[in-house]
Amino acid sequence: MADGVALLVSCEHGGNEVPEKYGGLFRGESEVLESHRGCDLGILPLSRRIATAFRAPLEVSTVTRLLVDLNRSLHSPTLFSPLSRRLSREAREEVLALYYHPYRKRVRNQLDALLDQGGRVLHLSVHSFTPVLNGQKRHADVGLLYDPGHPLERDICLAWQRELAALAPELRVRRNYPYRGVSDSLVTTLRRVYPAGLYMGVELEVNQALPLKGGEVWSFAQEHLVGSLTRVLHPGVP
């Protein structure tokens, strides 16, 4: 099923860095910057680990999503946070020119290069989610988001869920949870750019409770996320 599939890993919310030019916007906002609103907690090392394991290209942003959310389309009401919406229209356009458009162009360039080699590309966009949102507890450790109408994406996620269940039954794995795989995101934008037979966009969502626990718990989860994906993309490899 996965023969001839190249992998691209991206991490849109890898850090909570504030560029010096915009430091005034975030003065006194250290608490929100350190929270899940500032970045996807714990996800940068996982993204790097996956990319390293597969020798896959990796695109990362460590600029806080509170300045601009690289995983949202230009028309999204959450593209800018309440903090960055205080910028003038011209200043917001400058943020897009400095961070949003270059990042998306780098991802497109990586995809184009992989597709030029022939075969198909699995674009894995790596994220994490807060264990509790608006008082509601999330009942999953791992979420695999995809378009149910895209057979290749569906098959990859079904196989990945199955392999995770075999390797790490302790992990609660759900598909299209805690978000819908067709909600506004980088991969949903790219699905409209690349043919469905060549491009597969999957979002990996990891419960932040795992990296926050750290130690063996987080190492176990990372090891088996990589191991199970290896079984999917390289069947028969021990």
Beta strands, then each sheet from edge to edge (+ up, - down):
strand 1: 5-11
strand 2: 58-60
strand 3: 120-129
strand 4: 132-133
strand 5: 136-137
strand 6: 142-145
strand 7: 173-175
strand 8: 199-207
sheet 1: 2+ 1+ 3+ 8+ 6- 7-
sheet 2: 4+ 5-
end
